[in-house]
Amino acid sequence: MRGETYTCAACGEAYEKIRTGVDAMAEAEALFSHAELASKVRVCDDCWEAFMPELPRLRAEADQRAAAAGLSYDEFMRREAVRLDQE
């Protein structure tokens, strides 16, 4: 892993990997539903720390958008992941 880098999906900066993808996914799977994990992105620690306090608000907004579209939260998140992957 030494010398491997990644680009943060939020800030666009390049960082050296300090832990395995397996460790990162284990943490993400403990925090997010399978539907929320459909679009996997890698973010740096600073962006992660900034994002996490916003998570309850973002989930509530997504739930409202899902209801307005007549979709379950999970289906809405799956469709959003596909849409974002295509951008």
C-alpha distance (Angstrom), angle and dihedral (degrees) to the residues before:
residue distance angle dihedral
M1 . . .
R2 3.77 . .
G3 3.78 110.2 .
E4 3.80 94.1 16.7
T5 3.77 115.1 127.3
Y6 3.79 138.3 -167.8
T7 3.78 134.8 -165.7
C8 3.80 117.9 -122.5
A9 3.81 109.8 -119.9
A10 3.81 90.6 -146.3
C11 3.81 106.4 44.6
G12 3.81 100.4 17.7
E13 3.80 94.7 -130.5
A14 3.82 121.7 138.1
Y15 3.80 118.4 -121.0
E16 3.78 136.8 -179.9
K17 3.80 113.3 -110.3
I18 3.79 110.2 -112.1
R19 3.80 98.3 177.6
T20 3.75 137.7 29.6
G21 3.77 124.8 -91.4
V22 3.80 87.0 -119.3
D23 3.82 91.1 60.1
A24 3.80 92.1 46.4
M25 3.82 92.5 48.6
A26 3.80 91.6 48.9
E27 3.80 89.7 55.9
A28 3.81 92.5 45.1
E29 3.82 92.7 48.3
A30 3.80 89.4 53.9
L31 3.82 90.9 54.6
F32 3.81 105.8 34.1
S33 3.79 137.6 49.9
H34 3.81 120.7 -115.4
A35 3.80 89.0 -106.1
E36 3.81 91.3 52.7
L37 3.80 89.5 50.5
A38 3.80 93.2 52.5
S39 3.79 90.0 99.8
K40 3.77 105.7 47.8
V41 3.78 116.9 -161.0
R42 3.77 131.1 167.8
V43 3.79 118.9 -129.7
C44 3.80 132.5 -178.0
D45 3.79 122.6 -110.2
D46 3.82 93.4 -103.8
C47 3.81 93.0 53.1
W48 3.82 90.5 43.7
E49 3.82 90.6 53.6
A50 3.82 90.6 48.6
F51 3.82 92.9 46.8
M52 3.79 100.8 47.8
P53 3.85 97.9 67.6
E54 3.82 87.7 52.8
L55 3.81 94.0 52.6
P56 3.83 98.4 93.4
R57 3.81 91.3 50.5
L58 3.81 92.7 45.6
R59 3.81 91.7 49.4
A60 3.82 91.1 49.7
E61 3.81 91.1 50.4
A62 3.80 91.8 48.3
D63 3.80 90.2 48.5
Q64 3.82 90.3 53.3
R65 3.80 91.5 48.3
A66 3.81 90.1 48.6
A67 3.81 91.9 51.2
A68 3.81 91.2 47.9
A69 3.82 89.0 52.9
G70 3.81 91.6 47.1
L71 3.81 92.5 -115.4
S72 3.77 135.0 125.5
Y73 3.79 115.3 -108.9
D74 3.82 91.2 -110.5
E75 3.81 93.6 50.3
F76 3.79 91.1 46.9
M77 3.82 90.8 51.4
R78 3.82 91.8 48.2
R79 3.80 90.7 52.1
E80 3.79 91.5 46.6
A81 3.81 90.1 52.0
V82 3.81 90.6 53.2
R83 3.80 91.1 46.7
L84 3.80 92.8 49.4
D85 3.80 92.2 46.3
Q86 3.80 89.1 55.3
E87 3.82 94.2 52.8
